[in-house]
Amino acid sequence: MAVLRLADAPVAPEMFHQPAADLGFEAEGIGVPLAALHRLNSAPEQLERALAGLVSDGLAELHPAGLRLPA
């Protein structure tokens, strides 16, 4: 959720699987919450279930470009 709140555009699901260092660590950028997510050392399957849960619960919506907060 923190990643989606900070993003100005839909976040491609594959970004959640990339190493956080590739996304930057600006104080207000999405790299910071993604770094925290990667520190949890979640398995790819856990991330997929979490993203699917956000969509199924209506907390995020799937857009052609990726995930975003509901309009």
PDB file with SEQRES, HELIX, SHEET and CRYST1 records, atoms N, CA, C and O in Angstrom:
SEQRES   1 A   71  MET ALA VAL LEU ARG LEU ALA ASP ALA PRO VAL ALA PRO          
SEQRES   2 A   71  GLU MET PHE HIS GLN PRO ALA ALA ASP LEU GLY PHE GLU          
SEQRES   3 A   71  ALA GLU GLY ILE GLY VAL PRO LEU ALA ALA LEU HIS ARG          
SEQRES   4 A   71  LEU ASN SER ALA PRO GLU GLN LEU GLU ARG ALA LEU ALA          
SEQRES   5 A   71  GLY LEU VAL SER ASP GLY LEU ALA GLU LEU HIS PRO ALA          
SEQRES   6 A   71  GLY LEU ARG LEU PRO ALA                                      
HELIX    1 AA1 ALA A    2  LEU A    6  1                                   5    
HELIX    2 AA2 PRO A   13  HIS A   17  5                                   5    
HELIX    3 AA3 ALA A   20  LEU A   23  5                                   4    
HELIX    4 AA4 GLY A   31  ARG A   39  1                                   9    
HELIX    5 AA5 PRO A   44  SER A   56  1                                  13    
SHEET    1 AA1 2 GLU A  61  HIS A  63  0                                        
SHEET    2 AA1 2 GLY A  66  ARG A  68 -1                                        
CRYST1    1.000    1.000    1.000  90.00  90.00  90.00 P 1           1          
ATOM      1  N   MET A   1       0.823  -1.195   0.000  1.00  0.00           N  
ATOM      2  CA  MET A   1       0.000   0.000   0.000  1.00  0.00           C  
ATOM      3  C   MET A   1       0.865   1.255   0.000  1.00  0.00           C  
ATOM      4  O   MET A   1       0.550   2.226  -0.688  1.00  0.00           O  
ATOM      5  N   ALA A   2       1.954   1.241   0.768  1.00  0.00           N  
ATOM      6  CA  ALA A   2       2.813   2.427   0.827  1.00  0.00           C  
ATOM      7  C   ALA A   2       3.392   2.742  -0.542  1.00  0.00           C  
ATOM      8  O   ALA A   2       3.503   3.909  -0.918  1.00  0.00           O  
ATOM      9  N   VAL A   3       3.759   1.714  -1.284  1.00  0.00           N  
ATOM     10  CA  VAL A   3       4.305   1.925  -2.627  1.00  0.00           C  
ATOM     11  C   VAL A   3       3.258   2.568  -3.520  1.00  0.00           C  
ATOM     12  O   VAL A   3       3.557   3.518  -4.243  1.00  0.00           O  
ATOM     13  N   LEU A   4       2.030   2.056  -3.477  1.00  0.00           N  
ATOM     14  CA  LEU A   4       0.971   2.590  -4.332  1.00  0.00           C  
ATOM     15  C   LEU A   4       0.597   4.018  -3.936  1.00  0.00           C  
ATOM     16  O   LEU A   4       0.264   4.832  -4.798  1.00  0.00           O  
ATOM     17  N   ARG A   5       0.650   4.327  -2.636  1.00  0.00           N  
ATOM     18  CA  ARG A   5       0.323   5.693  -2.187  1.00  0.00           C  
ATOM     19  C   ARG A   5       1.327   6.711  -2.718  1.00  0.00           C  
ATOM     20  O   ARG A   5       0.954   7.836  -3.051  1.00  0.00           O  
ATOM     21  N   LEU A   6       2.598   6.320  -2.798  1.00  0.00           N  
ATOM     22  CA  LEU A   6       3.648   7.248  -3.217  1.00  0.00           C  
ATOM     23  C   LEU A   6       3.796   7.345  -4.727  1.00  0.00           C  
ATOM     24  O   LEU A   6       4.403   8.290  -5.231  1.00  0.00           O  
ATOM     25  N   ALA A   7       3.259   6.396  -5.441  1.00  0.00           N  
ATOM     26  CA  ALA A   7       3.445   6.366  -6.897  1.00  0.00           C  
ATOM     27  C   ALA A   7       2.542   7.381  -7.580  1.00  0.00           C  
ATOM     28  O   ALA A   7       1.377   7.536  -7.213  1.00  0.00           O  
ATOM     29  N   ASP A   8       3.085   8.069  -8.570  1.00  0.00           N  
ATOM     30  CA  ASP A   8       2.307   9.028  -9.358  1.00  0.00           C  
ATOM     31  C   ASP A   8       1.574   8.358 -10.505  1.00  0.00           C  
ATOM     32  O   ASP A   8       0.665   8.948 -11.090  1.00  0.00           O  
ATOM     33  N   ALA A   9       1.956   7.139 -10.830  1.00  0.00           N  
ATOM     34  CA  ALA A   9       1.367   6.403 -11.944  1.00  0.00           C  
ATOM     35  C   ALA A   9       1.191   4.957 -11.495  1.00  0.00           C  
ATOM     36  O   ALA A   9       1.746   4.561 -10.470  1.00  0.00           O  
ATOM     37  N   PRO A  10       0.430   4.166 -12.240  1.00  0.00           N  
ATOM     38  CA  PRO A  10       0.313   2.740 -11.878  1.00  0.00           C  
ATOM     39  C   PRO A  10       1.678   2.073 -11.760  1.00  0.00           C  
ATOM     40  O   PRO A  10       2.599   2.381 -12.516  1.00  0.00           O  
ATOM     41  N   VAL A  11       1.793   1.171 -10.821  1.00  0.00           N  
ATOM     42  CA  VAL A  11       3.052   0.472 -10.562  1.00  0.00           C  
ATOM     43  C   VAL A  11       2.974  -0.904 -11.210  1.00  0.00           C  
ATOM     44  O   VAL A  11       2.105  -1.709 -10.876  1.00  0.00           O  
ATOM     45  N   ALA A  12       3.877  -1.162 -12.124  1.00  0.00           N  
ATOM     46  CA  ALA A  12       3.911  -2.466 -12.787  1.00  0.00           C  
ATOM     47  C   ALA A  12       4.199  -3.555 -11.756  1.00  0.00           C  
ATOM     48  O   ALA A  12       5.118  -3.405 -10.951  1.00  0.00           O  
ATOM     49  N   PRO A  13       3.433  -4.651 -11.761  1.00  0.00           N  
ATOM     50  CA  PRO A  13       3.641  -5.704 -10.751  1.00  0.00           C  
ATOM     51  C   PRO A  13       5.074  -6.238 -10.699  1.00  0.00           C  
ATOM     52  O   PRO A  13       5.549  -6.630  -9.634  1.00  0.00           O  
ATOM     53  N   GLU A  14       5.764  -6.255 -11.842  1.00  0.00           N  
ATOM     54  CA  GLU A  14       7.135  -6.780 -11.820  1.00  0.00           C  
ATOM     55  C   GLU A  14       8.090  -5.893 -11.018  1.00  0.00           C  
ATOM     56  O   GLU A  14       9.160  -6.355 -10.621  1.00  0.00           O  
ATOM     57  N   MET A  15       7.731  -4.642 -10.775  1.00  0.00           N  
ATOM     58  CA  MET A  15       8.586  -3.770  -9.956  1.00  0.00           C  
ATOM     59  C   MET A  15       8.711  -4.292  -8.533  1.00  0.00           C  
ATOM     60  O   MET A  15       9.720  -4.048  -7.871  1.00  0.00           O  
ATOM     61  N   PHE A  16       7.699  -5.006  -8.056  1.00  0.00           N  
ATOM     62  CA  PHE A  16       7.751  -5.534  -6.699  1.00  0.00           C  
ATOM     63  C   PHE A  16       8.770  -6.662  -6.570  1.00  0.00           C  
ATOM     64  O   PHE A  16       9.167  -7.019  -5.461  1.00  0.00           O  
ATOM     65  N   HIS A  17       9.192  -7.220  -7.695  1.00  0.00           N  
ATOM     66  CA  HIS A  17      10.139  -8.328  -7.678  1.00  0.00           C  
ATOM     67  C   HIS A  17      11.556  -7.894  -8.019  1.00  0.00           C  
ATOM     68  O   HIS A  17      12.487  -8.689  -7.885  1.00  0.00           O  
ATOM     69  N   GLN A  18      11.745  -6.651  -8.455  1.00  0.00           N  
ATOM     70  CA  GLN A  18      13.080  -6.166  -8.778  1.00  0.00           C  
ATOM     71  C   GLN A  18      13.808  -5.775  -7.497  1.00  0.00           C  
ATOM     72  O   GLN A  18      13.172  -5.372  -6.523  1.00  0.00           O  
ATOM     73  N   PRO A  19      15.125  -5.889  -7.490  1.00  0.00           N  
ATOM     74  CA  PRO A  19      15.871  -5.419  -6.318  1.00  0.00           C  
ATOM     75  C   PRO A  19      15.586  -3.937  -6.075  1.00  0.00           C  
ATOM     76  O   PRO A  19      15.595  -3.138  -7.012  1.00  0.00           O  
ATOM     77  N   ALA A  20      15.341  -3.582  -4.849  1.00  0.00           N  
ATOM     78  CA  ALA A  20      14.973  -2.208  -4.505  1.00  0.00           C  
ATOM     79  C   ALA A  20      16.054  -1.209  -4.885  1.00  0.00           C  
ATOM     80  O   ALA A  20      15.746  -0.058  -5.194  1.00  0.00           O  
ATOM     81  N   ALA A  21      17.315  -1.628  -4.869  1.00  0.00           N  
ATOM     82  CA  ALA A  21      18.408  -0.705  -5.189  1.00  0.00           C  
ATOM     83  C   ALA A  21      18.268  -0.154  -6.609  1.00  0.00           C  
ATOM     84  O   ALA A  21      18.728   0.954  -6.884  1.00  0.00           O  
ATOM     85  N   ASP A  22      17.647  -0.901  -7.502  1.00  0.00           N  
ATOM     86  CA  ASP A  22      17.470  -0.442  -8.875  1.00  0.00           C  
ATOM     87  C   ASP A  22      16.454   0.689  -8.987  1.00  0.00           C  
ATOM     88  O   ASP A  22      16.383   1.351 -10.022  1.00  0.00           O  
ATOM     89  N   LEU A  23      15.671   0.919  -7.941  1.00  0.00           N  
ATOM     90  CA  LEU A  23      14.591   1.903  -8.001  1.00  0.00           C  
ATOM     91  C   LEU A  23      14.943   3.214  -7.313  1.00  0.00           C  
ATOM     92  O   LEU A  23      14.169   4.168  -7.395  1.00  0.00           O  
ATOM     93  N   GLY A  24      16.055   3.290  -6.654  1.00  0.00           N  
ATOM     94  CA  GLY A  24      16.454   4.527  -5.989  1.00  0.00           C  
ATOM     95  C   GLY A  24      15.972   4.578  -4.552  1.00  0.00           C  
ATOM     96  O   GLY A  24      15.102   3.808  -4.145  1.00  0.00           O  
ATOM     97  N   PHE A  25      16.546   5.492  -3.794  1.00  0.00           N  
ATOM     98  CA  PHE A  25      16.210   5.609  -2.375  1.00  0.00           C  
ATOM     99  C   PHE A  25      15.961   7.054  -1.996  1.00  0.00           C  
ATOM    100  O   PHE A  25      16.412   7.500  -0.941  1.00  0.00           O  
ATOM    101  N   GLU A  26      15.258   7.793  -2.830  1.00  0.00           N  
ATOM    102  CA  GLU A  26      14.938   9.176  -2.506  1.00  0.00           C  
ATOM    103  C   GLU A  26      14.019   9.199  -1.294  1.00  0.00           C  
ATOM    104  O   GLU A  26      13.214   8.291  -1.090  1.00  0.00           O  
ATOM    105  N   ALA A  27      14.150  10.237  -0.505  1.00  0.00           N  
ATOM    106  CA  ALA A  27      13.387  10.317   0.745  1.00  0.00           C  
ATOM    107  C   ALA A  27      11.885  10.163   0.527  1.00  0.00           C  
ATOM    108  O   ALA A  27      11.196   9.577   1.362  1.00  0.00           O  
ATOM    109  N   GLU A  28      11.379  10.676  -0.572  1.00  0.00           N  
ATOM    110  CA  GLU A  28       9.937  10.595  -0.801  1.00  0.00           C  
ATOM    111  C   GLU A  28       9.607   9.706  -2.005  1.00  0.00           C  
ATOM    112  O   GLU A  28       8.485   9.739  -2.511  1.00  0.00           O  
ATOM    113  N   GLY A  29      10.571   8.922  -2.459  1.00  0.00           N  
ATOM    114  CA  GLY A  29      10.346   8.067  -3.618  1.00  0.00           C  
ATOM    115  C   GLY A  29       9.818   6.704  -3.227  1.00  0.00           C  
ATOM    116  O   GLY A  29       9.784   6.353  -2.047  1.00  0.00           O  
ATOM    117  N   ILE A  30       9.401   5.932  -4.233  1.00  0.00           N  
ATOM    118  CA  ILE A  30       8.864   4.614  -3.941  1.00  0.00           C  
ATOM    119  C   ILE A  30       9.953   3.618  -3.589  1.00  0.00           C  
ATOM    120  O   ILE A  30       9.647   2.517  -3.131  1.00  0.00           O  
ATOM    121  N   GLY A  31      11.217   3.972  -3.790  1.00  0.00           N  
ATOM    122  CA  GLY A  31      12.301   3.060  -3.460  1.00  0.00           C  
ATOM    123  C   GLY A  31      12.368   2.736  -1.980  1.00  0.00           C  
ATOM    124  O   GLY A  31      12.749   1.624  -1.614  1.00  0.00           O  
ATOM    125  N   VAL A  32      12.010   3.674  -1.124  1.00  0.00           N  
ATOM    126  CA  VAL A  32      12.090   3.448   0.323  1.00  0.00           C  
ATOM    127  C   VAL A  32      11.120   2.358   0.767  1.00  0.00           C  
ATOM    128  O   VAL A  32      11.553   1.410   1.422  1.00  0.00           O  
ATOM    129  N   PRO A  33       9.801   2.446   0.437  1.00  0.00           N  
ATOM    130  CA  PRO A  33       8.917   1.353   0.834  1.00  0.00           C  
ATOM    131  C   PRO A  33       9.257   0.029   0.151  1.00  0.00           C  
ATOM    132  O   PRO A  33       9.071  -1.035   0.742  1.00  0.00           O  
ATOM    133  N   LEU A  34       9.753   0.084  -1.081  1.00  0.00           N  
ATOM    134  CA  LEU A  34      10.140  -1.163  -1.736  1.00  0.00           C  
ATOM    135  C   LEU A  34      11.353  -1.777  -1.050  1.00  0.00           C  
ATOM    136  O   LEU A  34      11.445  -3.001  -0.951  1.00  0.00           O  
ATOM    137  N   ALA A  35      12.280  -0.957  -0.576  1.00  0.00           N  
ATOM    138  CA  ALA A  35      13.433  -1.483   0.154  1.00  0.00           C  
ATOM    139  C   ALA A  35      12.960  -2.181   1.424  1.00  0.00           C  
ATOM    140  O   ALA A  35      13.470  -3.248   1.768  1.00  0.00           O  
ATOM    141  N   ALA A  36      11.995  -1.594   2.124  1.00  0.00           N  
ATOM    142  CA  ALA A  36      11.456  -2.212   3.339  1.00  0.00           C  
ATOM    143  C   ALA A  36      10.783  -3.540   3.003  1.00  0.00           C  
ATOM    144  O   ALA A  36      10.906  -4.512   3.749  1.00  0.00           O  
ATOM    145  N   LEU A  37      10.077  -3.577   1.887  1.00  0.00           N  
ATOM    146  CA  LEU A  37       9.416  -4.804   1.451  1.00  0.00           C  
ATOM    147  C   LEU A  37      10.444  -5.900   1.171  1.00  0.00           C  
ATOM    148  O   LEU A  37      10.235  -7.054   1.547  1.00  0.00           O  
ATOM    149  N   HIS A  38      11.544  -5.552   0.519  1.00  0.00           N  
ATOM    150  CA  HIS A  38      12.571  -6.540   0.208  1.00  0.00           C  
ATOM    151  C   HIS A  38      13.315  -6.990   1.451  1.00  0.00           C  
ATOM    152  O   HIS A  38      13.806  -8.118   1.487  1.00  0.00           O  
ATOM    153  N   ARG A  39      13.415  -6.148   2.474  1.00  0.00           N  
ATOM    154  CA  ARG A  39      14.067  -6.560   3.723  1.00  0.00           C  
ATOM    155  C   ARG A  39      13.266  -7.658   4.419  1.00  0.00           C  
ATOM    156  O   ARG A  39      13.824  -8.440   5.188  1.00  0.00           O  
ATOM    157  N   LEU A  40      11.962  -7.720   4.153  1.00  0.00           N  
ATOM    158  CA  LEU A  40      11.146  -8.789   4.738  1.00  0.00           C  
ATOM    159  C   LEU A  40      11.491 -10.142   4.133  1.00  0.00           C  
ATOM    160  O   LEU A  40      11.123 -11.188   4.668  1.00  0.00           O  
ATOM    161  N   ASN A  41      12.204 -10.108   3.007  1.00  0.00           N  
ATOM    162  CA  ASN A  41      12.647 -11.315   2.314  1.00  0.00           C  
ATOM    163  C   ASN A  41      11.463 -12.212   1.957  1.00  0.00           C  
ATOM    164  O   ASN A  41      11.514 -13.427   2.148  1.00  0.00           O  
ATOM    165  N   SER A  42      10.403 -11.604   1.439  1.00  0.00           N  
ATOM    166  CA  SER A  42       9.219 -12.352   1.051  1.00  0.00           C  
ATOM    167  C   SER A  42       9.483 -13.157  -0.208  1.00  0.00           C  
ATOM    168  O   SER A  42      10.172 -12.706  -1.122  1.00  0.00           O  
ATOM    169  N   ALA A  43       8.931 -14.338  -0.238  1.00  0.00           N  
ATOM    170  CA  ALA A  43       9.031 -15.182  -1.434  1.00  0.00           C  
ATOM    171  C   ALA A  43       8.164 -14.577  -2.534  1.00  0.00           C  
ATOM    172  O   ALA A  43       7.165 -13.925  -2.230  1.00  0.00           O  
ATOM    173  N   PRO A  44       8.518 -14.774  -3.797  1.00  0.00           N  
ATOM    174  CA  PRO A  44       7.705 -14.236  -4.898  1.00  0.00           C  
ATOM    175  C   PRO A  44       6.237 -14.646  -4.798  1.00  0.00           C  
ATOM    176  O   PRO A  44       5.346 -13.867  -5.139  1.00  0.00           O  
ATOM    177  N   GLU A  45       5.987 -15.871  -4.330  1.00  0.00           N  
ATOM    178  CA  GLU A  45       4.602 -16.334  -4.198  1.00  0.00           C  
ATOM    179  C   GLU A  45       3.847 -15.522  -3.146  1.00  0.00           C  
ATOM    180  O   GLU A  45       2.661 -15.238  -3.313  1.00  0.00           O  
ATOM    181  N   GLN A  46       4.535 -15.147  -2.061  1.00  0.00           N  
ATOM    182  CA  GLN A  46       3.901 -14.337  -1.031  1.00  0.00           C  
ATOM    183  C   GLN A  46       3.555 -12.948  -1.567  1.00  0.00           C  
ATOM    184  O   GLN A  46       2.484 -12.414  -1.279  1.00  0.00           O  
ATOM    185  N   LEU A  47       4.461 -12.371  -2.344  1.00  0.00           N  
ATOM    186  CA  LEU A  47       4.195 -11.061  -2.940  1.00  0.00           C  
ATOM    187  C   LEU A  47       3.013 -11.132  -3.895  1.00  0.00           C  
ATOM    188  O   LEU A  47       2.166 -10.239  -3.908  1.00  0.00           O  
ATOM    189  N   GLU A  48       2.955 -12.201  -4.700  1.00  0.00           N  
ATOM    190  CA  GLU A  48       1.840 -12.363  -5.637  1.00  0.00           C  
ATOM    191  C   GLU A  48       0.518 -12.477  -4.890  1.00  0.00           C  
ATOM    192  O   GLU A  48      -0.475 -11.876  -5.300  1.00  0.00           O  
ATOM    193  N   ARG A  49       0.491 -13.243  -3.795  1.00  0.00           N  
ATOM    194  CA  ARG A  49      -0.739 -13.381  -3.003  1.00  0.00           C  
ATOM    195  C   ARG A  49      -1.126 -12.051  -2.374  1.00  0.00           C  
ATOM    196  O   ARG A  49      -2.307 -11.712  -2.313  1.00  0.00           O  
ATOM    197  N   ALA A  50      -0.133 -11.293  -1.903  1.00  0.00           N  
ATOM    198  CA  ALA A  50      -0.415  -9.992  -1.300  1.00  0.00           C  
ATOM    199  C   ALA A  50      -1.002  -9.031  -2.326  1.00  0.00           C  
ATOM    200  O   ALA A  50      -1.978  -8.336  -2.041  1.00  0.00           O  
ATOM    201  N   LEU A  51      -0.412  -8.988  -3.513  1.00  0.00           N  
ATOM    202  CA  LEU A  51      -0.922  -8.100  -4.561  1.00  0.00           C  
ATOM    203  C   LEU A  51      -2.314  -8.533  -5.000  1.00  0.00           C  
ATOM    204  O   LEU A  51      -3.185  -7.688  -5.207  1.00  0.00           O  
ATOM    205  N   ALA A  52      -2.535  -9.831  -5.144  1.00  0.00           N  
ATOM    206  CA  ALA A  52      -3.860 -10.332  -5.520  1.00  0.00           C  
ATOM    207  C   ALA A  52      -4.879 -10.006  -4.431  1.00  0.00           C  
ATOM    208  O   ALA A  52      -6.028  -9.688  -4.735  1.00  0.00           O  
ATOM    209  N   GLY A  53      -4.469 -10.084  -3.175  1.00  0.00           N  
ATOM    210  CA  GLY A  53      -5.361  -9.749  -2.062  1.00  0.00           C  
ATOM    211  C   GLY A  53      -5.749  -8.278  -2.066  1.00  0.00           C  
ATOM    212  O   GLY A  53      -6.904  -7.945  -1.802  1.00  0.00           O  
ATOM    213  N   LEU A  54      -4.794  -7.388  -2.363  1.00  0.00           N  
ATOM    214  CA  LEU A  54      -5.114  -5.960  -2.447  1.00  0.00           C  
ATOM    215  C   LEU A  54      -6.167  -5.702  -3.521  1.00  0.00           C  
ATOM    216  O   LEU A  54      -7.087  -4.907  -3.330  1.00  0.00           O  
ATOM    217  N   VAL A  55      -6.017  -6.386  -4.648  1.00  0.00           N  
ATOM    218  CA  VAL A  55      -6.976  -6.207  -5.743  1.00  0.00           C  
ATOM    219  C   VAL A  55      -8.330  -6.797  -5.364  1.00  0.00           C  
ATOM    220  O   VAL A  55      -9.359  -6.151  -5.562  1.00  0.00           O  
ATOM    221  N   SER A  56      -8.346  -8.008  -4.825  1.00  0.00           N  
ATOM    222  CA  SER A  56      -9.620  -8.660  -4.500  1.00  0.00           C  
ATOM    223  C   SER A  56     -10.362  -7.949  -3.373  1.00  0.00           C  
ATOM    224  O   SER A  56     -11.592  -7.988  -3.326  1.00  0.00           O  
ATOM    225  N   ASP A  57      -9.635  -7.302  -2.467  1.00  0.00           N  
ATOM    226  CA  ASP A  57     -10.274  -6.556  -1.377  1.00  0.00           C  
ATOM    227  C   ASP A  57     -10.680  -5.147  -1.789  1.00  0.00           C  
ATOM    228  O   ASP A  57     -11.284  -4.421  -1.000  1.00  0.00           O  
ATOM    229  N   GLY A  58     -10.354  -4.753  -3.015  1.00  0.00           N  
ATOM    230  CA  GLY A  58     -10.709  -3.423  -3.484  1.00  0.00           C  
ATOM    231  C   GLY A  58      -9.783  -2.327  -2.996  1.00  0.00           C  
ATOM    232  O   GLY A  58     -10.095  -1.146  -3.146  1.00  0.00           O  
ATOM    233  N   LEU A  59      -8.637  -2.697  -2.409  1.00  0.00           N  
ATOM    234  CA  LEU A  59      -7.685  -1.698  -1.917  1.00  0.00           C  
ATOM    235  C   LEU A  59      -6.771  -1.205  -3.030  1.00  0.00           C  
ATOM    236  O   LEU A  59      -6.125  -0.167  -2.890  1.00  0.00           O  
ATOM    237  N   ALA A  60      -6.715  -1.938  -4.125  1.00  0.00           N  
ATOM    238  CA  ALA A  60      -5.958  -1.545  -5.311  1.00  0.00           C  
ATOM    239  C   ALA A  60      -6.746  -2.035  -6.513  1.00  0.00           C  
ATOM    240  O   ALA A  60      -7.562  -2.952  -6.412  1.00  0.00           O  
ATOM    241  N   GLU A  61      -6.488  -1.411  -7.646  1.00  0.00           N  
ATOM    242  CA  GLU A  61      -7.139  -1.877  -8.868  1.00  0.00           C  
ATOM    243  C   GLU A  61      -6.090  -2.129  -9.936  1.00  0.00           C  
ATOM    244  O   GLU A  61      -5.040  -1.489  -9.976  1.00  0.00           O  
ATOM    245  N   LEU A  62      -6.409  -3.076 -10.792  1.00  0.00           N  
ATOM    246  CA  LEU A  62      -5.496  -3.434 -11.864  1.00  0.00           C  
ATOM    247  C   LEU A  62      -5.771  -2.548 -13.058  1.00  0.00           C  
ATOM    248  O   LEU A  62      -6.892  -2.484 -13.562  1.00  0.00           O  
ATOM    249  N   HIS A  63      -4.754  -1.883 -13.491  1.00  0.00           N  
ATOM    250  CA  HIS A  63      -4.798  -0.958 -14.623  1.00  0.00           C  
ATOM    251  C   HIS A  63      -3.927  -1.572 -15.713  1.00  0.00           C  
ATOM    252  O   HIS A  63      -3.029  -2.349 -15.389  1.00  0.00           O  
ATOM    253  N   PRO A  64      -4.153  -1.259 -16.999  1.00  0.00           N  
ATOM    254  CA  PRO A  64      -3.290  -1.850 -18.033  1.00  0.00           C  
ATOM    255  C   PRO A  64      -1.791  -1.650 -17.780  1.00  0.00           C  
ATOM    256  O   PRO A  64      -0.982  -2.486 -18.181  1.00  0.00           O  
ATOM    257  N   ALA A  65      -1.414  -0.548 -17.118  1.00  0.00           N  
ATOM    258  CA  ALA A  65       0.000  -0.274 -16.850  1.00  0.00           C  
ATOM    259  C   ALA A  65       0.474  -0.855 -15.521  1.00  0.00           C  
ATOM    260  O   ALA A  65       1.669  -0.808 -15.227  1.00  0.00           O  
ATOM    261  N   GLY A  66      -0.431  -1.401 -14.713  1.00  0.00           N  
ATOM    262  CA  GLY A  66      -0.036  -1.969 -13.429  1.00  0.00           C  
ATOM    263  C   GLY A  66      -1.085  -1.751 -12.354  1.00  0.00           C  
ATOM    264  O   GLY A  66      -2.266  -1.572 -12.649  1.00  0.00           O  
ATOM    265  N   LEU A  67      -0.644  -1.767 -11.108  1.00  0.00           N  
ATOM    266  CA  LEU A  67      -1.534  -1.568  -9.967  1.00  0.00           C  
ATOM    267  C   LEU A  67      -1.588  -0.099  -9.570  1.00  0.00           C  
ATOM    268  O   LEU A  67      -0.599   0.624  -9.691  1.00  0.00           O  
ATOM    269  N   ARG A  68      -2.747   0.333  -9.097  1.00  0.00           N  
ATOM    270  CA  ARG A  68      -2.893   1.700  -8.583  1.00  0.00           C  
ATOM    271  C   ARG A  68      -3.968   1.712  -7.517  1.00  0.00           C  
ATOM    272  O   ARG A  68      -4.731   0.755  -7.388  1.00  0.00           O  
ATOM    273  N   LEU A  69      -4.031   2.781  -6.760  1.00  0.00           N  
ATOM    274  CA  LEU A  69      -5.089   2.931  -5.773  1.00  0.00           C  
ATOM    275  C   LEU A  69      -6.404   3.176  -6.517  1.00  0.00           C  
ATOM    276  O   LEU A  69      -6.399   3.732  -7.615  1.00  0.00           O  
ATOM    277  N   PRO A  70      -7.538   2.760  -5.919  1.00  0.00           N  
ATOM    278  CA  PRO A  70      -8.817   3.004  -6.582  1.00  0.00           C  
ATOM    279  C   PRO A  70      -9.046   4.496  -6.804  1.00  0.00           C  
ATOM    280  O   PRO A  70      -8.651   5.332  -5.991  1.00  0.00           O  
ATOM    281  N   ALA A  71      -9.684   4.804  -7.910  1.00  0.00           N  
ATOM    282  CA  ALA A  71      -9.965   6.211  -8.251  1.00  0.00           C  
ATOM    283  C   ALA A  71     -11.016   6.791  -7.314  1.00  0.00           C  
ATOM    284  O   ALA A  71     -11.382   7.959  -7.445  1.00  0.00           O  
TER     285      ALA A  71                                                      
END                                                                             
